[in-house]
Amino acid sequence: MKEKKQVSHYCYLFAAFCFFISAVINLFQNDTQYLSVIQFFLVAVFFVLSKRMDEN
């Protein structure tokens, strides 16, 4: 069970990192700046989820 939580922790961190990179790229494009705000929220959500998996 501990191994599954550790894998989930790293997957959530990887998802947060990917959304962060995508949000930064979209932030500097004129037609997709609104999308970067949503992606920054998703970064926060996945980061919190990864911390929750790390606690238990």
Secondary structure as the mmCIF struct_conf table of DSSP 4:
data_model
#
loop_
_struct_conf.conf_type_id
_struct_conf.id
_struct_conf.beg_label_comp_id
_struct_conf.beg_label_asym_id
_struct_conf.beg_label_seq_id
_struct_conf.end_label_comp_id
_struct_conf.end_label_asym_id
_struct_conf.end_label_seq_id
HELX_RH_AL_P HELX_RH_AL_P1 LYS A 2 LEU A 27
TURN_TY1_P TURN_TY1_P1 PHE A 28 PHE A 28
BEND BEND1 GLN A 29 GLN A 29
HELX_RH_3T_P HELX_RH_3T_P1 ASN A 30 THR A 32
HELX_RH_AL_P HELX_RH_AL_P2 GLN A 33 GLU A 55
#
